[in-house]
Structure formats: structure tokens, C-alpha cells
Amino acid sequence: MENELLIGLGAVVLLLLIYVAVRLSLPKNDAGNDEKMLELKVQLERLTLDNRALQAENTKALHERLDTLTDKMGKNLTASATTTAKSFGEIQERLKVIDEAQTKMEKLGGDIIGLQDILSNKQERGKFGETQMNDLIRNTLPPNAYDLQATLSNGKRPDCLIKLPDPHGDIVIDSKFPLESYRALINASDVDKAGCRKAFSTDIMKHVKAISEKYLIPGETSDQAMMFLPSEAVYAELHANFPDIVEKSHKARVWIVSPTTLMATLHTARAVLKDAAIQEQAGFIQAEVGKMLEDVVRLDERVTKLATHFDLAERDIGDIQISTGKITKKATKITEIEMDEPATAIAGPDED
């Protein structure tokens, strides 16, 4: 419709230009020219009217299209606003989740800093390792199977004493571990690596020797003890790069354990305790069965004696029955005699 409107306007303008050109080119006061001009003027007016009608129609169509376009744009804007609001709500939810995650990360960061402070302090580090070890033991063994901070005969107090039946004996667990030399080893440059490795080995063996000397008491504790490392990284470093230290600790009868290996060891100890309890109960049951067997034998003897008494009683009853039978027969004979000779028995005295 815009093209038709433009074409109509172009035709009107062109006709107007032709009219002006012809008017200017024709001489004045010429009747024929006036008729032509009048005819051209009429055509121009008719074309102008047609152009106006077409323009009105095009304007109406344009308004209708504008209304349709406005309505469509309104619907699109409403849908876009709804989608935008929904997306904004989702973004707010995600931002909320992100805020919560950030809060948790900040808390975790604070916990990590607190853990670093604990691990940097030797005394606090010992408490941390001891607490972790105690939690593992409490969650695995029954309360009567271990003793925390027990005092040995030499006055030493190990962190934990696992009570196992003979011939195993009580096993000592120490929860202290050298972390400074391990940190120095991890952070050392290639030049200082050898010295840090030596210092780390020396600290580990010094601790192993202290455990062996303080906690391995013949006749009181087991001939082996455990050194608990609350860090899997230190345990992995030892077994990966210091196999000689691990071998020396085994020769010293000190077993280096991490949280994972300690858990496996505690489950083994629990199985040993359970087996000992079963054996103890089996011995108790066997003893009770022996006592029951003695009671059964005694009951059998008493039943035998009772049977003997029953035999004697049966014999006595048989004798009594024989006697009563004889008495019955004699009574019957006596009765028959009295019934057969009643007159004789009465007349005898009269005759005399």
C-alpha cells in the first residue's frame, strides 16, 4: 500500500508538472489552448481526487496495520516481560544459591585457616590427631575394648591402649606426628630437597624409637605398637618415597598407620575380640553342658534306684496278693462248711 500511495503521489506531481509546463508553453488568449488546459485541469482534479481517495484508503490500511503491529508488539512485550521476569526470578534463585555457596566457602575457608592454625601448633596438632584417633576408636570398638590415656607400669601414658586377649596383648597407639619437617620437604626447592628428606627421616625415626622405648613393655603390652598419622598425605609420602623408614619402623615393632589403615586395623581387632568372646562363651556353654551331663547321670542313678524300689514293692504286692488269695480261699471253705452242716453244729451241745 505504501508503494501505491507513492505511485499516486508521483502521478499527481507529474500531471501537475505537465499542467504547469503546458500552461507556460501555450500562448495566452487562445481558445483551443484554454480548452486543453481546462481538460488537463479536470484530469488533474480527478487524479487528485483519486489520489486523495487512495491516500485515505492507504491511511486507513496503514492505521489498521499499525494497530495490528501495536497489538502484536504489546503481546510480544508482555511475553518478553513474563519471560524476563521468570528469567530474573531464576537468576535471583541462582544468585541466592551462589550466595549460600559463597557463605559456605567463606566458612570453609575459615575452617581451613583454623585447621592450619591447629596444624602449625605442635600441641594443638597433637590434640587434633588424638581427637581424630579417638573418634575412629569410639565408632569401631566397644567401650570395654580400649582405654584412653591409660597409665603403664613405667609411668608413661599412651594416647590409647587397645585391650586384646592373650596371646595378642594390649596394643599402644600414639597419635603424635612430625609435621614441620614434612612441610619443609614439600615446600623445599630442588637444592634443599636432600637436606629436607634427611630431616624428615630423622624426625620419623626419632618418634618411632620413642614409641618403641616407652610403650613396648614385655608381659604388660603387646610386642608391637602403632604410630597414628592423621594425614593421608604424610602416610602416602612415607610409603612412596621412604620405604627404608617404613622397613625400619617394622623392625622396631612400630606400625605406621593412617586413618584408613587404622580403621582396617580396628576392624581386625574387633573381629579378634568377637572371636575371643565367642570362644569364652563356647567354654562357658561346654562347662554348663558338662554340669548338665553330671545331673543327667545322677538322675539316671536315682531312676535306677527308684526302679529297684518299684521292683521290691511289686514283689511285696505279689506276696500280699498271694496271702490275701489264701485267706480268701480259707474264708470260702469256712463259709461253705457253715452252710452245709448247720443242724449238727447246733444239736451237738444239746445231746451232750
Secondary structure by P-SEA (a helix, b strand, c coil): caaaaaaaaaaaaaaaaaaaaaaaacccccaaaaaaaaaaaaaaaaaaaaaaaaaaaaaaaaaaaaaaaaaaaaaaaaaaaaaaaaaaaaaaaaaaaaaaaaaaaaaaaaaaaaaaaaaacaaaaaaaaaaaaaaaaaaccccccccccccccccccccbbbbbcccccbbbbbcccccaaaaaaaaccccaaaaaaaaaaaaaaaaaaaaaaccccccccccbbbbbbccaaaaaaaaaccaaaaaaaaaacbbbbcaaaaaaaaaaaaaaaaaaaaaaaaaaaaaaaaaaaaaaaaaaaaaaaaaaaaaaaaaaaaaaaaaaaaaaaaaaaaaaaaaccaaaaaaccccc
